[in-house]
Amino acid sequence: MFPVEIVPGTPATVRLQPPTAGARWVIDLLALVERWLDAVPLPCVSLMYGGRSYLVRSSTHVEDLVVVAPNDSAAV
């Protein structure tokens, strides 16, 4: 779907070449990243495109970010 290059070094870097035409590739890329995060599993990945950086979190790790407040109604 995307030409890919694995860049040697740390941190691990995978370079994808987006198509030159159309906007559908963004949706396809996000779906690919989501499947990859679930398979690895990693909590997140940083994407860089057009001089900007984007943090994409794994849907399986979102529950780790949720903070539950204590139930005040139980206090007497």
Secondary structure, 3 states (H helix, E strand, C coil): CCCEEEECCCCCEEEECCCCCCCHHHHHHHHHHHHHHHHCCCCEEEEEECCEEEEEECCCCHHHHCCCCCCHHHCC
